[in-house]
Amino acid sequence: MPTNRAIDDKLLATAPRVRGRRTKRKTIDQASTDHVQRRERLRFVRLFGTVDFRPDWDYKKRRR
């Protein structure tokens, strides 16, 4: 899907070199992928501490 966006020229000139990509398209695709993955990880980080931990739980017993 073609999209026209105004992107900072200096940023777009530097990003491919930093990310190791050869084209602007691949650079933008990688940046979008990184953003989505980061947001998904943050969602999981928020779950830390919300699960009850029981030190007496015998997980091996539940396998039988």
N, CA, C and O atoms as a GROMACS GRO file, in nm:
protein
  256
    1MET      N    1   0.084  -0.116   0.000
    1MET     CA    2   0.000   0.000   0.000
    1MET      C    3   0.090   0.124   0.000
    1MET      O    4   0.159   0.149   0.099
    2PRO      N    5   0.092   0.199  -0.105
    2PRO     CA    6   0.174   0.319  -0.110
    2PRO      C    7   0.125   0.424  -0.010
    2PRO      O    8   0.005   0.448   0.005
    3THR      N    9   0.220   0.486   0.057
    3THR     CA   10   0.187   0.590   0.154
    3THR      C   11   0.286   0.704   0.139
    3THR      O   12   0.406   0.681   0.125
    4ASN      N   13   0.237   0.822   0.141
    4ASN     CA   14   0.323   0.940   0.135
    4ASN      C   15   0.332   1.000   0.275
    4ASN      O   16   0.231   1.036   0.335
    5ARG      N   17   0.454   1.009   0.326
    5ARG     CA   18   0.478   1.064   0.459
    5ARG      C   19   0.594   1.161   0.451
    5ARG      O   20   0.687   1.142   0.373
    6ALA      N   21   0.588   1.265   0.533
    6ALA     CA   22   0.699   1.359   0.543
    6ALA      C   23   0.793   1.308   0.652
    6ALA      O   24   0.758   1.308   0.770
    7ILE      N   25   0.914   1.266   0.612
    7ILE     CA   26   1.011   1.212   0.706
    7ILE      C   27   1.134   1.301   0.703
    7ILE      O   28   1.177   1.347   0.597
    8ASP      N   29   1.190   1.324   0.819
    8ASP     CA   30   1.309   1.408   0.832
    8ASP      C   31   1.420   1.355   0.741
    8ASP      O   32   1.460   1.239   0.752
    9ASP      N   33   1.470   1.441   0.651
    9ASP     CA   34   1.571   1.399   0.554
    9ASP      C   35   1.702   1.355   0.620
    9ASP      O   36   1.762   1.256   0.578
   10LYS      N   37   1.745   1.427   0.723
   10LYS     CA   38   1.869   1.390   0.792
   10LYS      C   39   1.855   1.253   0.859
   10LYS      O   40   1.946   1.170   0.855
   11LEU      N   41   1.741   1.232   0.920
   11LEU     CA   42   1.715   1.104   0.987
   11LEU      C   43   1.712   0.990   0.886
   11LEU      O   44   1.770   0.884   0.910
   12LEU      N   45   1.646   1.012   0.776
   12LEU     CA   46   1.634   0.909   0.674
   12LEU      C   47   1.767   0.885   0.602
   12LEU      O   48   1.789   0.776   0.548
   13ALA      N   49   1.854   0.984   0.601
   13ALA     CA   50   1.986   0.965   0.540
   13ALA      C   51   2.079   0.888   0.634
   13ALA      O   52   2.167   0.814   0.587
   14THR      N   53   2.062   0.903   0.764
   14THR     CA   54   2.147   0.838   0.862
   14THR      C   55   2.100   0.697   0.895
   14THR      O   56   2.182   0.607   0.916
   15ALA      N   57   1.970   0.676   0.900
   15ALA     CA   58   1.913   0.549   0.946
   15ALA      C   59   1.961   0.427   0.867
   15ALA      O   60   1.995   0.326   0.929
   16PRO      N   61   1.966   0.431   0.734
   16PRO     CA   62   2.011   0.310   0.662
   16PRO      C   63   2.155   0.270   0.697
   16PRO      O   64   2.188   0.152   0.704
   17ARG      N   65   2.238   0.368   0.718
   17ARG     CA   66   2.377   0.339   0.753
   17ARG      C   67   2.386   0.277   0.892
   17ARG      O   68   2.461   0.183   0.914
   18VAL      N   69   2.309   0.330   0.985
   18VAL     CA   70   2.310   0.279   1.122
   18VAL      C   71   2.248   0.140   1.129
   18VAL      O   72   2.300   0.053   1.199
   19ARG      N   73   2.138   0.119   1.058
   19ARG     CA   74   2.066  -0.008   1.064
   19ARG      C   75   2.127  -0.114   0.970
   19ARG      O   76   2.095  -0.232   0.983
   20GLY      N   77   2.212  -0.072   0.878
   20GLY     CA   78   2.273  -0.168   0.786
   20GLY      C   79   2.181  -0.204   0.670
   20GLY      O   80   2.195  -0.311   0.611
   21ARG      N   81   2.089  -0.117   0.638
   21ARG     CA   82   1.997  -0.141   0.526
   21ARG      C   83   2.044  -0.058   0.407
   21ARG      O   84   2.109   0.045   0.422
   22ARG      N   85   2.009  -0.106   0.287
   22ARG     CA   86   2.055  -0.037   0.166
   22ARG      C   87   1.953   0.060   0.109
   22ARG      O   88   1.990   0.155   0.039
   23THR      N   89   1.827   0.038   0.136
   23THR     CA   90   1.724   0.123   0.078
   23THR      C   91   1.640   0.189   0.186
   23THR      O   92   1.634   0.142   0.300
   24LYS      N   93   1.576   0.298   0.148
   24LYS     CA   94   1.488   0.368   0.242
   24LYS      C   95   1.370   0.279   0.279
   24LYS      O   96   1.328   0.276   0.395
   25ARG      N   97   1.318   0.207   0.183
   25ARG     CA   98   1.203   0.121   0.209
   25ARG      C   99   1.235   0.015   0.314
   25ARG      O  100   1.157  -0.006   0.407
   26LYS      N  101   1.349  -0.051   0.297
   26LYS     CA  102   1.388  -0.154   0.395
   26LYS      C  103   1.414  -0.092   0.532
   26LYS      O  104   1.384  -0.153   0.635
   27THR      N  105   1.469   0.028   0.533
   27THR     CA  106   1.493   0.098   0.659
   27THR      C  107   1.362   0.127   0.731
   27THR      O  108   1.350   0.104   0.851
   28ILE      N  109   1.265   0.177   0.658
   28ILE     CA  110   1.135   0.209   0.718
   28ILE      C  111   1.062   0.082   0.760
   28ILE      O  112   0.998   0.079   0.865
   29ASP      N  113   1.070  -0.023   0.679
   29ASP     CA  114   1.009  -0.150   0.716
   29ASP      C  115   1.070  -0.203   0.846
   29ASP      O  116   0.998  -0.249   0.935
   30GLN      N  117   1.202  -0.197   0.857
   30GLN     CA  118   1.269  -0.245   0.977
   30GLN      C  119   1.232  -0.160   1.098
   30GLN      O  120   1.211  -0.214   1.207
   31ALA      N  121   1.224  -0.031   1.080
   31ALA     CA  122   1.186   0.057   1.191
   31ALA      C  123   1.044   0.027   1.238
   31ALA      O  124   1.017   0.026   1.358
   32SER      N  125   0.955   0.001   1.146
   32SER     CA  126   0.817  -0.034   1.181
   32SER      C  127   0.813  -0.166   1.256
   32SER      O  128   0.742  -0.179   1.356
   33THR      N  129   0.888  -0.263   1.209
   33THR     CA  130   0.894  -0.394   1.276
   33THR      C  131   0.950  -0.379   1.416
   33THR      O  132   0.896  -0.437   1.511
   34ASP      N  133   1.058  -0.303   1.430
   34ASP     CA  134   1.118  -0.281   1.562
   34ASP      C  135   1.019  -0.216   1.657
   34ASP      O  136   1.010  -0.254   1.774
   35HIS      N  137   0.946  -0.119   1.608
   35HIS     CA  138   0.849  -0.047   1.691
   35HIS      C  139   0.740  -0.143   1.741
   35HIS      O  140   0.708  -0.142   1.860
   36VAL      N  141   0.685  -0.223   1.653
   36VAL     CA  142   0.579  -0.316   1.691
   36VAL      C  143   0.632  -0.417   1.793
   36VAL      O  144   0.565  -0.445   1.892
   37GLN      N  145   0.750  -0.472   1.768
   37GLN     CA  146   0.808  -0.570   1.860
   37GLN      C  147   0.834  -0.508   1.998
   37GLN      O  148   0.810  -0.572   2.100
   38ARG      N  149   0.882  -0.385   2.000
   38ARG     CA  150   0.909  -0.317   2.127
   38ARG      C  151   0.780  -0.296   2.205
   38ARG      O  152   0.776  -0.316   2.326
   39ARG      N  153   0.674  -0.255   2.135
   39ARG     CA  154   0.545  -0.233   2.202
   39ARG      C  155   0.489  -0.365   2.257
   39ARG      O  156   0.430  -0.366   2.365
   40GLU      N  157   0.506  -0.474   2.184
   40GLU     CA  158   0.459  -0.604   2.232
   40GLU      C  159   0.537  -0.648   2.355
   40GLU      O  160   0.480  -0.702   2.449
   41ARG      N  161   0.668  -0.626   2.355
   41ARG     CA  162   0.749  -0.661   2.472
   41ARG      C  163   0.707  -0.579   2.594
   41ARG      O  164   0.700  -0.632   2.705
   42LEU      N  165   0.679  -0.451   2.575
   42LEU     CA  166   0.635  -0.366   2.685
   42LEU      C  167   0.504  -0.417   2.744
   42LEU      O  168   0.482  -0.409   2.865
   43ARG      N  169   0.418  -0.467   2.658
   43ARG     CA  170   0.291  -0.522   2.706
   43ARG      C  171   0.316  -0.641   2.798
   43ARG      O  172   0.248  -0.655   2.900
   44PHE      N  173   0.411  -0.725   2.764
   44PHE     CA  174   0.443  -0.840   2.849
   44PHE      C  175   0.516  -0.798   2.976
   44PHE      O  176   0.496  -0.859   3.081
   45VAL      N  177   0.598  -0.695   2.969
   45VAL     CA  178   0.669  -0.647   3.087
   45VAL      C  179   0.569  -0.599   3.192
   45VAL      O  180   0.591  -0.618   3.312
   46ARG      N  181   0.462  -0.539   3.149
   46ARG     CA  182   0.359  -0.491   3.243
   46ARG      C  183   0.294  -0.606   3.319
   46ARG      O  184   0.236  -0.584   3.426
   47LEU      N  185   0.302  -0.727   3.266
   47LEU     CA  186   0.242  -0.843   3.333
   47LEU      C  187   0.328  -0.895   3.448
   47LEU      O  188   0.278  -0.968   3.534
   48PHE      N  189   0.457  -0.858   3.452
   48PHE     CA  190   0.543  -0.904   3.561
   48PHE      C  191   0.486  -0.860   3.694
   48PHE      O  192   0.447  -0.744   3.712
   49GLY      N  193   0.482  -0.952   3.786
   49GLY     CA  194   0.430  -0.920   3.919
   49GLY      C  195   0.280  -0.938   3.930
   49GLY      O  196   0.225  -0.920   4.039
   50THR      N  197   0.212  -0.972   3.823
   50THR     CA  198   0.068  -0.988   3.829
   50THR      C  199   0.028  -1.135   3.844
   50THR      O  200  -0.089  -1.166   3.863
   51VAL      N  201   0.124  -1.225   3.835
   51VAL     CA  202   0.097  -1.368   3.848
   51VAL      C  203   0.136  -1.410   3.990
   51VAL      O  204   0.244  -1.378   4.038
   52ASP      N  205   0.046  -1.484   4.054
   52ASP     CA  206   0.077  -1.532   4.189
   52ASP      C  207   0.180  -1.644   4.182
   52ASP      O  208   0.168  -1.736   4.102
   53PHE      N  209   0.280  -1.633   4.266
   53PHE     CA  210   0.386  -1.733   4.272
   53PHE      C  211   0.369  -1.815   4.399
   53PHE      O  212   0.357  -1.760   4.508
   54ARG      N  213   0.367  -1.946   4.383
   54ARG     CA  214   0.354  -2.036   4.497
   54ARG      C  215   0.478  -2.123   4.504
   54ARG      O  216   0.495  -2.213   4.422
   55PRO      N  217   0.565  -2.100   4.601
   55PRO     CA  218   0.687  -2.180   4.610
   55PRO      C  219   0.660  -2.327   4.642
   55PRO      O  220   0.745  -2.412   4.615
   56ASP      N  221   0.544  -2.359   4.698
   56ASP     CA  222   0.513  -2.498   4.732
   56ASP      C  223   0.449  -2.574   4.616
   56ASP      O  224   0.417  -2.692   4.632
   57TRP      N  225   0.429  -2.512   4.502
   57TRP     CA  226   0.365  -2.574   4.386
   57TRP      C  227   0.457  -2.681   4.328
   57TRP      O  228   0.574  -2.655   4.300
   58ASP      N  229   0.404  -2.801   4.309
   58ASP     CA  230   0.481  -2.912   4.254
   58ASP      C  231   0.438  -2.932   4.108
   58ASP      O  232   0.341  -3.003   4.081
   59TYR      N  233   0.508  -2.870   4.016
   59TYR     CA  234   0.470  -2.877   3.875
   59TYR      C  235   0.490  -3.018   3.818
   59TYR      O  236   0.420  -3.056   3.725
   60LYS      N  237   0.583  -3.093   3.872
   60LYS     CA  238   0.605  -3.228   3.821
   60LYS      C  239   0.486  -3.320   3.856
   60LYS      O  240   0.452  -3.410   3.779
   61LYS      N  241   0.425  -3.295   3.968
   61LYS     CA  242   0.309  -3.374   4.008
   61LYS      C  243   0.194  -3.353   3.910
   61LYS      O  244   0.118  -3.446   3.884
   62ARG      N  245   0.180  -3.232   3.856
   62ARG     CA  246   0.072  -3.200   3.763
   62ARG      C  247   0.092  -3.263   3.625
   62ARG      O  248  -0.002  -3.268   3.545
   63ARG      N  249   0.213  -3.310   3.596
   63ARG     CA  250   0.240  -3.372   3.466
   63ARG      C  251   0.181  -3.512   3.454
   63ARG      O  252   0.158  -3.561   3.344
   64ARG      N  253   0.158  -3.576   3.565
   64ARG     CA  254   0.111  -3.714   3.565
   64ARG      C  255  -0.033  -3.725   3.530
   64ARG      O  256  -0.087  -3.835   3.526
   0.00000   0.00000   0.00000
